[in-house]
Amino acid sequence: MSEPNPTGLSDNAAGAIAYITIVPAIVFLVMPPYNASSYVRFHAWQSIFLNLAAFVISVALSFVLVFSVVFGAFFFIALTRLVWLAWFVIWLVCVLKAMNGQRFKLPVIGAFAEKQAGQ
């Protein structure tokens, strides 16, 4: 477990909280002492990119679902549910890895997060 900052929140906890929504991730990027920690910055950026990817995929699936009425909406509804389940599992793994002090890097998003965090 990492040492708590003067605010009482450890880097591990801050890294995990950054994944809750995009708001804490942005707050940790601008608020000292968290913005000085490369660990917290990495998880905050990865959270932002993960949420952005989820939004883009959601919009794309919504368009596909609207146009799928002709081809049978059941398949696309099932596909959408599967994508959201996969996203939830990825999100949960990121939260748990951050909580345990591990710098878990997602395949494409992690490289962007490392670059933004100054690794």
N, C-alpha and C positions, 0 to 999 in steps of 0.2 A: 504494500500500500504506500502510495506516495505521501509525502509530508503535506499537511494542510497549509494553505496560504494564510496571510493575515485575516482574510475574510472567513476562514474556517472551512473552506471547500478545497479538497485535494484536487490535484490535476486529474486523477482518475475519475473522480466524481464529475468534474467540470467537463471532461471529454465525453462522458456518458450522457450528461444533461444536454450537451450540444446536439445530440441526435433527437431530442424530444420533438422540437419543431425547428423551423429556420430562425425563429426569434432569439433563443438563447445562443445559437451559433453565431449570429451577428453580434450579439452583446459581448460574447467572450472574445471576439476579434477586436473590439474597440476598448474594452474595459481592462485597465491594469488591475492586478498583476497577471491576469490570464493571457493577455495578448503578448506577454514576454515568454511564455512557455511554448516551445515548438510542438510539444505533445498536444496541448489544448488547441493550438492553431490548426494542426493537422486534422484533428477530429472535427473541428468546427467547419473547415473547408470541405472535408469529405461529406459532412452532413448536408451542407449547402448544395453540393453537386449531386448528392443522392436524391435530395428533394426535388431539385431541378429536373433530373432524369425521370423521376416518378411522375412529375407534372407533364412533361413532354409525352411520355408513354401513355398517360391517362388521356390526354387530348387526342392522340393518335387513335387509341382504342375507341374513344367515343365517336370519332368520325367513322371508323370501320363499323361500329355497331349500328349507327344510323343508316349506313348504306347496306347493311347486311339483311335487311328485312326481306329482300328478294331471295337471298341464298339460305335463309334459315337462321334466325337470330339465336337459337339455342346454342349452337356451336360457338358463336362469338361471345355470348354471355359466359359460357363455361371457360373459354379462353381468358376472358377478362378476370374472372374470379381466380383462375390459376396464376395469372400474372400478379395480381394483388397479394395472393398468398406467398408467392416467391419474394415479392418486395418486402412483405412483413418479416419473413424469415431472415432475409439479408439485413434488414434494419435491426432485428433482435440480436443477431450475431454481432453487428457493429457495436451495439450498446453494451453487450456483455463483455466483449473483448476490451473496449475502452474502460469499463469498470474494473477489469482485472489488470489493467496497466499494459495491455498489449497494443501495439500499433498495427492493427489489422488493415491491410491495404487492399481495397477492392480493385479488380483487374484494370479497368480503364480510368475510373474516377479517382482511384488512389494516387495515380501518377500526377494528375492535375492538382490534387490536394497537397501532395508533397512539394510540388513546384510553388504553389501559392504560399505554403507555410514556410518556405525558405529552407528546405532541406538540402 
